[in-house]
């Protein structure tokens, strides 16, 4: 089971972890590292390194970040490159985080990455699209 470090701007990380745990329960080997406006990137890197060490698992560690190219993503990427046995995912949403907390047992980093990307994409939709899916399913069920 990979360890997880959630990071992002402002209170994104702690907010996401709190929301996920409300839905799926308390998570072991999972830490949130926020990047508030008063924190510099050197402090963020130190906090991420401490979190990485705290959740380190034989299966590795996954960084879940908020935004491609942002400081949390860049710092996590540098640590992943330096430490090895890490993945960095970005553009994380609630769907991805909640599902992956439940599915991470026994997953390799590669399997976690691929499953997480599919989860995140599945979680991005609209009411219009969801209603359209229901109509199609109803039509198929009726044999029309």
ABEGO torsion letter per residue (X at the ends): XBBBBBBEBEAAAAAAAAAAAAAAEBBBGBBBBBBBAABBAAAAAAAAAAAAAAABBAAEBBBBBABBGBAAAAAAAAAAAAAEGBBBBBGBBAAAAAAAAAAABGBBAAAAAAAAAAAAAAABBBAAAAAAAAAAAAAAAAGX
